[in-house]
């Protein structure tokens, strides 16, 4: 069977065509719920609506349609699959992970139309070579390799047509799907988060802003022996096209077969970078999608990509995380709980209604992190305990709570980095690294 993701597939760019995809998606999910419900009732079961919605068939349906839409809809799907991390059932995690893989790409005619609008009809004359087939295709744009007449190799990221103009509607449509499905309680006010998601995604769709963030981050990294950040090419960059150095590298997942000391060193460097972003620079690239890291076996460096999600870290967020880290370092359960409340991780209702259970979860985390020596990210035994306890709290919808947007984006980077460390089974002395930030 061939993988049709290797073929071009035009992106729905008009509002009506995108709305039609959402309509078909809602209808397909509803049909899946009815069919699964009938099957379970025939077996004598009494399934809940959540059981009927969260089936592999429905997850596949959602993943395929969001992959076709790309843009904000697909980006939100990626964020759910990444942010949920170890808390997603294995079947659904595997299916949603498709949204972190390459999407369908634009066919040549659509690509030519986009580039002609940005660079002019004779845009091909700017290059000695332009590779028509993309080297990568993701949620907001696809990447092509090109060579200038002077021999410089570039990566050209081209935004899908209609993405920028559809962001607000896509976010609202995804939120409506969640509401209609009953997956979100009516009491939960998601309006502030939706507003922030729209703002963030509109920023990611502005490639001139991303070029500026790329240049700024490149300055912060400096002449690092551990990381490579490509340089932007302003003369070819527009709000819908980003030109930068093409930097060789292989998928970061190939490190899974590297020697233990190499995996440990890479993750030590990456966790150190996250701490610098949060506590020193006040600037963080908040999208830890594995595709945003490439590994150079010959130089031993990580290539850092995709700075559309780079954003300042608010001073109060950094201070809250510092307090949380220091409380964890001290092994002070009460201080951890108070710091988690202050930074917005925990809601007051959850602590009030499930205080002893939350304290036990904190104790599990402190017990793991405060063991002497390196923390073994490959040992996931404690995650099952936390998942079971966390699900008990999560079932009480009256305690559902949305952290501040800045905390959510920051935690997304931290959680994604931990997921990569777990994938590589790295061993890192995180405690010693955090201790270096004690005042």
VEXVEXLO-769823 format. One line per 4 residues: their letters; for each residue x, y, z of C-alpha. Coordinates in pm, 1 decimal. Each point is the difference from the previous one (the first is absolute). Example, Ala and Ser with C-alpha at 12.3 -4.5 7.8 and 13.67 -1.06 7.14 Angstrom:
<rs>
AS> 1230.0:-450.0:780.0 ~ 137.0:344.0:-66.0
</rs>
This chain:
<rs>
XXXX> 0.0:0.0:0.0 ~ 140.1:341.8:-92.0 ~ 10.1:292.5:239.0 ~ -197.8:278.6:-166.1
XXXX> 168.2:255.8:222.9 ~ 284.5:-10.6:-251.4 ~ -234.6:146.2:-262.3 ~ -107.7:358.9:-45.1
XXXX> -342.4:88.1:135.9 ~ -136.9:351.8:-35.7 ~ -62.7:181.6:329.1 ~ -357.4:120.5:48.0
XXXX> 54.8:375.8:6.5 ~ -350.3:148.6:-4.0 ~ -216.9:41.1:308.5 ~ -285.3:-206.7:-144.3
XXXX> 223.8:-287.3:-109.3 ~ 166.0:-14.2:343.3 ~ -337.2:19.6:174.9 ~ -115.6:-289.2:-218.1
XXXX> 287.0:-214.8:127.7 ~ -101.4:74.0:358.8 ~ -360.0:-87.9:-83.9 ~ 101.8:-334.8:-148.3
XXXX> 225.8:-61.8:298.4 ~ -281.0:65.9:249.3 ~ -233.2:-223.9:-199.3 ~ 258.5:-277.4:-20.8
XXXX> 69.3:13.9:373.9 ~ -374.1:-3.5:75.3 ~ -42.8:-301.5:-228.0 ~ 290.4:-173.2:171.4
XXXX> -156.2:65.9:341.7 ~ -333.2:-146.4:-113.0 ~ 159.8:-309.3:-150.9 ~ 223.9:-64.6:299.5
XXXX> -290.9:58.9:237.3 ~ -216.0:-252.7:-184.7 ~ 280.3:-258.2:12.1 ~ 54.0:43.3:372.0
XXXX> -371.0:-2.1:83.9 ~ -33.3:-323.2:-198.8 ~ 268.4:-147.7:226.3 ~ -198.9:105.4:305.2
XXXX> 228.6:289.5:93.5 ~ -103.8:348.4:110.0 ~ 276.1:220.2:-145.0 ~ 52.6:364.0:94.5
XXXX> 13.0:272.9:-263.5 ~ 372.1:39.5:69.0 ~ 55.9:-369.5:-75.4 ~ -184.3:34.9:-329.7
XXXX> 184.9:312.9:-109.1 ~ 352.3:-110.9:87.3 ~ 14.6:-300.4:-229.8 ~ 289.4:-75.7:-236.3
XXXX> -236.4:36.2:-296.0 ~ -105.7:350.4:101.6 ~ 356.7:100.5:82.8 ~ 108.8:-118.3:-344.1
XXXX> -285.9:197.1:-156.4 ~ 102.1:318.2:182.2 ~ 371.0:-44.3:-76.1 ~ -57.4:-53.7:-372.3
XXXX> -230.4:299.9:-40.5 ~ 222.9:234.9:201.3 ~ 298.0:-114.7:-208.1 ~ -193.5:101.2:-311.8
XXXX> -92.3:341.6:141.6 ~ 346.1:79.1:134.5 ~ 27.4:345.5:153.7 ~ -136.3:72.0:346.0
XXXX> -221.8:-309.7:4.4 ~ 292.7:-237.1:-51.6 ~ 220.8:202.5:234.6 ~ -254.0:-38.7:280.2
XXXX> -8.5:-375.1:-62.3 ~ 378.2:-11.4:22.8 ~ -8.2:195.5:325.1 ~ -250.1:-241.5:155.4
XXXX> 210.1:-303.3:-95.8 ~ 321.9:158.0:126.1 ~ -132.1:166.6:315.9 ~ -193.2:-303.5:122.0
XXXX> 321.7:-200.4:-6.1 ~ -15.9:-307.9:219.1 ~ -359.2:71.3:101.8 ~ -152.6:-106.1:-334.4
XXXX> -108.3:-362.4:-50.0 ~ 258.9:-176.7:-215.5 ~ -236.3:-54.3:-295.1 ~ -103.2:363.3:-19.1
XXXX> 354.5:126.8:52.0 ~ 118.1:-205.8:-296.7 ~ -279.4:124.1:-222.4 ~ 33.0:365.9:95.1
XXXX> 375.8:-25.2:-48.3 ~ -79.0:-8.7:-372.8 ~ -57.5:373.3:32.1 ~ 365.8:42.5:95.1
XXXX> 107.4:-176.4:-319.5 ~ 11.9:147.0:-347.7 ~ -331.2:128.6:-129.6 ~ -127.2:-4.4:-355.5
XXXX> 189.1:262.1:-197.5 ~ -116.4:252.7:-259.4 ~ -1.6:-117.9:-362.3 ~ 242.1:187.2:-234.3
XXXX> -262.2:230.1:-151.3 ~ -114.9:123.7:338.7 ~ 361.3:45.5:116.0 ~ 86.4:202.1:-311.9
XXXX> -301.7:225.5:53.4 ~ 103.2:71.5:360.4 ~ 362.8:78.6:-88.3 ~ -97.2:214.5:-299.3
XXXX> -219.1:208.7:229.8 ~ 288.9:48.4:246.2 ~ 303.7:30.1:-232.9 ~ -142.0:77.1:-344.9
XXXX> -66.9:-215.9:-303.8 ~ 369.7:-45.6:-83.2 ~ 88.1:-119.4:350.3 ~ 193.5:-303.7:-128.9
XXXX> 270.2:229.9:-137.6 ~ 104.8:79.2:357.6 ~ 139.4:-351.2:37.2 ~ 254.1:-226.4:-162.9
XXXX> -220.6:-287.2:114.1 ~ -336.4:-31.6:178.4 ~ -112.4:-346.2:108.7 ~ -367.9:-28.5:-91.2
XXXX> -79.0:-284.6:240.8 ~ 5.3:119.6:362.7 ~ 249.0:-146.6:244.7 ~ -258.1:45.3:277.1
XXXX> -369.9:82.9:26.9 ~ -163.8:93.5:327.2 ~ -295.2:188.5:146.2 ~ 47.6:355.4:-130.4
XXXX> 248.1:-32.7:-285.6 ~ 228.2:-226.8:-198.5 ~ 377.0:23.5:-44.4 ~ 195.7:-12.4:-327.1
XXXX> 371.9:-19.5:-57.9 ~ 149.6:259.0:-235.9 ~ 341.0:125.8:-112.5 ~ 88.7:359.7:-80.5
XXXX> 223.3:88.8:-296.3 ~ 287.2:58.1:247.3 ~ -30.3:-361.0:120.6 ~ -166.1:69.6:336.1
XXXX> -246.0:-274.7:95.4 ~ -330.5:122.4:139.9 ~ -307.6:-145.0:161.9 ~ -311.9:177.8:-127.2
XXXX> -311.1:-30.7:217.9 ~ -314.4:76.6:-198.2 ~ -327.1:59.9:183.0 ~ -312.2:-180.2:-115.3
XXXX> -253.5:233.6:-164.5 ~ -286.5:109.9:220.2 ~ 168.1:-103.0:325.6 ~ 44.0:348.5:146.4
XXXX> -353.2:107.7:-84.7 ~ -159.0:-316.2:139.7 ~ 167.9:-11.9:341.8 ~ -272.7:165.1:206.9
XXXX> -278.3:-201.1:-165.2 ~ 194.7:-326.8:28.4 ~ 61.0:51.9:372.1 ~ -367.6:79.8:55.7
XXXX> -106.0:-306.5:-201.3 ~ 228.7:-233.9:196.1 ~ -133.8:148.5:325.1 ~ -357.6:-54.2:-122.1
XXXX> 78.2:-363.7:-80.1 ~ 131.6:-47.8:353.2 ~ -303.1:169.9:149.4 ~ -254.2:-191.9:-208.2
XXXX> 175.0:-327.8:75.2 ~ -35.1:55.3:372.5 ~ 374.1:-46.3:53.2 ~ 17.9:341.6:167.2
XXXX> -225.0:87.7:294.4 ~ -224.4:301.2:-55.3 ~ 134.7:158.5:317.9 ~ 353.8:25.4:-136.8
XXXX> 66.8:345.9:-142.8 ~ 230.7:-60.5:-295.2 ~ -46.8:346.0:-154.6 ~ 333.3:137.9:133.5
XXXX> 187.7:-306.3:-127.8 ~ -168.0:20.9:-340.6 ~ 96.8:364.6:-26.5 ~ 360.7:-80.8:86.3
XXXX> 5.5:-294.1:-242.4 ~ -116.8:229.6:-278.6 ~ 264.6:257.3:86.7 ~ 276.0:-260.7:13.8
XXXX> -102.6:-165.1:-326.4 ~ -28.9:335.0:-178.0 ~ 354.0:76.9:117.8 ~ 120.3:-336.9:-133.0
XXXX> -156.4:81.1:-337.3 ~ 206.4:321.5:-26.0 ~ 325.9:-120.9:-151.7 ~ 165.4:343.3:22.6
XXXX> -52.4:-16.3:375.3 ~ 144.6:-352.0:2.8 ~ 308.9:119.7:-190.9 ~ 50.8:265.1:270.0
XXXX> -33.8:-258.6:276.6 ~ 239.2:-229.6:-186.6 ~ 262.3:276.1:-15.5 ~ -52.0:89.4:367.4
XXXX> 29.0:-360.4:116.2 ~ 306.3:-48.2:-216.6 ~ 165.5:289.2:185.2 ~ -88.8:-151.1:338.3
XXXX> 142.9:-340.4:-96.1 ~ 318.2:161.9:-130.2 ~ 288.9:-221.3:-104.8 ~ -131.8:-305.0:181.3
XXXX> 178.6:-336.1:-24.0 ~ -332.1:-170.6:74.2 ~ -258.3:165.5:-226.4 ~ -43.9:132.6:-353.2
XXXX> -258.1:265.4:-90.0 ~ -39.9:82.6:-371.8 ~ 43.8:360.2:-114.7 ~ -299.2:166.4:-170.4
XXXX> 21.9:154.6:-346.7 ~ -197.5:328.3:23.3 ~ 5.5:76.6:-374.9 ~ -219.1:-303.1:-74.6
XXXX> -216.1:7.1:313.2 ~ -356.9:130.1:-2.7 ~ -292.0:-41.7:237.6 ~ -85.8:-326.8:-181.8
XXXX> 346.1:-128.2:-104.3 ~ 300.3:-54.7:230.0 ~ 348.1:-49.7:-145.1 ~ 289.1:-123.0:215.3
XXXX> 312.2:-213.3:-14.9 ~ -54.8:-364.1:-83.6 ~ 174.1:-188.0:279.8 ~ 70.9:-370.2:-36.5
XXXX> -123.2:-236.3:270.0 ~ -184.9:-323.5:65.9 ~ -317.4:-52.2:207.7 ~ 70.2:36.4:371.0
XXXX> -165.7:-338.3:58.5 ~ 302.2:-167.0:-163.7 ~ 179.1:68.9:328.3 ~ -198.9:-287.6:151.5
XXXX> 273.6:-236.1:-123.6 ~ 289.6:229.3:102.2 ~ 224.4:-92.3:295.6 ~ -139.5:84.6:342.7
XXXX> 255.8:275.3:62.9 ~ -96.2:174.7:-324.9 ~ -371.8:-10.1:84.5 ~ 73.2:124.9:350.3
XXXX> 213.2:288.7:-127.7 ~ -255.7:110.3:-258.6 ~ -283.5:7.9:251.4 ~ 218.2:169.2:261.7
XXXX> 67.4:275.5:-252.6 ~ -365.8:28.0:-98.6 ~ -129.3:15.0:358.5 ~ 269.5:259.1:77.7
XXXX> -126.1:200.9:-297.2 ~ -358.3:-10.6:130.5 ~ 118.0:127.7:338.6 ~ 188.1:283.8:-170.9
XXXX> -306.1:89.3:-207.5 ~ -218.6:10.0:309.3 ~ 225.4:144.5:269.0 ~ 271.3:196.1:-186.2
XXXX> -122.3:119.9:-339.3 ~ -371.7:49.5:54.2 ~ -52.1:-131.4:-355.6 ~ -115.4:-351.9:-79.9
XXXX> -66.0:-202.1:-314.6 ~ -319.5:-161.8:126.7 ~ -53.2:-270.8:-265.1 ~ 190.6:-317.4:101.3
XXXX> -122.0:-204.3:-298.8 ~ 273.1:-258.1:-63.4 ~ 14.4:112.5:-364.8 ~ 140.9:332.7:121.8
XXXX> 326.1:-169.9:102.4 ~ 252.2:-157.4:-237.2 ~ 314.1:-186.1:98.6 ~ 341.0:39.8:-162.5
XXXX> 198.3:-319.3:70.6 ~ 318.6:146.3:-150.8 ~ 3.8:315.6:217.1 ~ -187.6:-132.7:304.5
XXXX> -232.5:301.6:-8.4 ~ -378.0:39.8:0.3 ~ -156.7:215.3:-270.4 ~ -281.0:218.7:139.3
XXXX> -284.5:81.2:-240.1 ~ -337.2:179.0:-16.4 ~ -9.5:320.8:201.2 ~ -354.5:103.2:-82.3
XXXX> -100.2:-105.6:352.2 ~ 284.9:192.5:167.3 ~ -144.0:243.4:252.9 ~ 106.3:207.0:299.2
XXXX> -44.4:-160.5:341.7 ~ -179.4:232.4:241.0 ~ 207.6:93.3:305.1 ~ -269.1:-129.0:235.6
XXXX> -9.6:-335.3:-181.7 ~ 377.1:-38.8:26.8 ~ -15.2:95.6:369.8 ~ -278.5:-253.5:58.0
XXXX> 197.5:-278.8:-162.5 ~ 310.5:95.1:196.1 ~ -199.3:-26.2:325.4 ~ -140.7:-336.3:-111.0
XXXX> 344.8:-135.2:-88.8 ~ 155.0:117.6:324.3 ~ -284.4:-152.1:203.1 ~ 54.3:-328.0:-182.8
XXXX> 372.3:18.8:62.2 ~ -67.1:43.8:371.9 ~ -241.8:-293.3:-1.0 ~ -264.6:222.8:160.3
XXXX> -339.7:-141.4:-92.8 ~ -199.1:294.7:139.7 ~ 218.3:252.0:-180.7 ~ -35.0:-196.7:-325.1
XXXX> -378.3:0.6:34.6 ~ -11.2:373.9:70.3 ~ 237.3:78.4:-287.4 ~ -206.8:-218.7:-235.7
XXXX> -311.9:192.0:102.2 ~ 175.6:334.1:-46.3 ~ 131.3:-77.5:-347.9 ~ -338.9:-138.0:-102.4
XXXX> 77.1:-371.2:-32.9 ~ -256.1:-87.7:261.0 ~ -343.3:146.8:56.0 ~ -120.4:77.9:351.1
XXXX> -305.6:-227.7:-45.6 ~ 219.9:-302.8:-75.2 ~ 209.3:55.0:312.2 ~ -310.5:56.7:210.9
XXXX> -183.3:-310.1:-123.8 ~ 296.4:-236.3:-55.2 ~ 273.0:135.9:227.1 ~ 130.9:-333.1:137.7
XXXX> 14.3:-154.3:-349.9 ~ 185.4:299.4:-142.5 ~ 244.9:-13.7:289.6 ~ 66.8:-367.0:-77.6
XXXX> 68.5:92.2:-363.4 ~ 243.2:270.1:110.9 ~ 171.4:-252.1:227.9 ~ 44.7:-241.0:-293.1
XXXX> 158.8:272.9:-212.8 ~ 225.9:123.1:280.3 ~ 105.9:-355.1:78.0 ~ 105.3:-56.0:-360.9
XXXX> 171.2:333.1:-61.4 ~ 187.4:14.6:328.7 ~ 174.4:-332.9:-27.3 ~ 377.8:47.3:-9.2
XXXX> 173.7:-7.7:-336.9 ~ -142.7:26.2:-351.2 ~ -373.9:-23.4:-58.6 ~ -80.6:-295.2:-226.9
XXXX> -258.7:128.2:-248.7 ~ -27.3:-351.8:-143.7 ~ -141.9:-137.1:325.7 ~ -369.6:80.5:-36.4
XXXX> -136.7:-217.2:280.3 ~ -113.4:299.8:205.8 ~ -193.3:147.5:-297.1 ~ -266.6:-269.4:25.5
XXXX> -54.3:87.3:366.2 ~ -33.9:370.8:-83.5 ~ -232.9:-74.4:-291.8 ~ -231.8:-204.9:218.9
XXXX> -7.7:265.2:273.2 ~ -33.3:284.1:-249.4 ~ -292.9:-165.7:-176.0 ~ -183.3:-21.7:331.0
XXXX> 27.5:376.7:38.9 ~ -79.7:59.0:-369.1 ~ -326.3:-194.6:26.2 ~ -125.8:271.2:235.8
XXXX> -91.5:258.0:-261.9 ~ -88.2:255.3:266.4 ~ 373.8:34.9:65.8 ~ 107.6:50.6:-363.6
XXXX> 221.3:302.4:-26.0 ~ 184.3:178.9:-280.3 ~ 344.6:135.4:92.1 ~ 99.7:343.5:-131.3
XXXX> 97.1:-8.9:-366.9 ~ 362.9:90.6:73.1 ~ 25.8:-295.0:238.9 ~ -157.4:-232.0:-256.5
XXXX> 246.5:93.6:-274.4 ~ 297.5:-19.4:235.8 ~ -109.2:-336.0:135.0 ~ -51.2:-126.0:-352.7
XXXX> 373.2:48.7:-63.5 ~ 97.6:-161.1:329.4 ~ -231.1:-300.7:-47.7 ~ 107.7:-49.0:-361.4
XXXX> 366.1:6.8:101.6 ~ -69.7:-263.6:266.2 ~ -178.8:-214.1:-261.0 ~ 305.5:14.0:-225.6
XXXX> 224.4:-92.9:293.0 ~ -227.8:-297.3:68.9 ~ 8.5:-101.1:-367.0 ~ 381.8:2.1:9.9
XXXX> 9.5:-167.1:344.4 ~ 244.0:266.5:112.3 ~ 148.2:30.6:349.0 ~ 50.5:358.7:113.2
XXXX> 84.2:149.5:338.5 ~ -286.8:248.6:-13.3 ~ 24.4:70.9:371.2 ~ 359.4:129.5:-34.6
XXXX> -101.7:215.1:-296.2 ~ -288.1:159.0:191.6 ~ 223.4:49.0:304.7 ~ 217.7:226.5:-214.5
XXX> -287.7:251.1:-1.5 ~ -23.1:30.2:378.6 ~ 39.4:358.2:113.6
</rs>
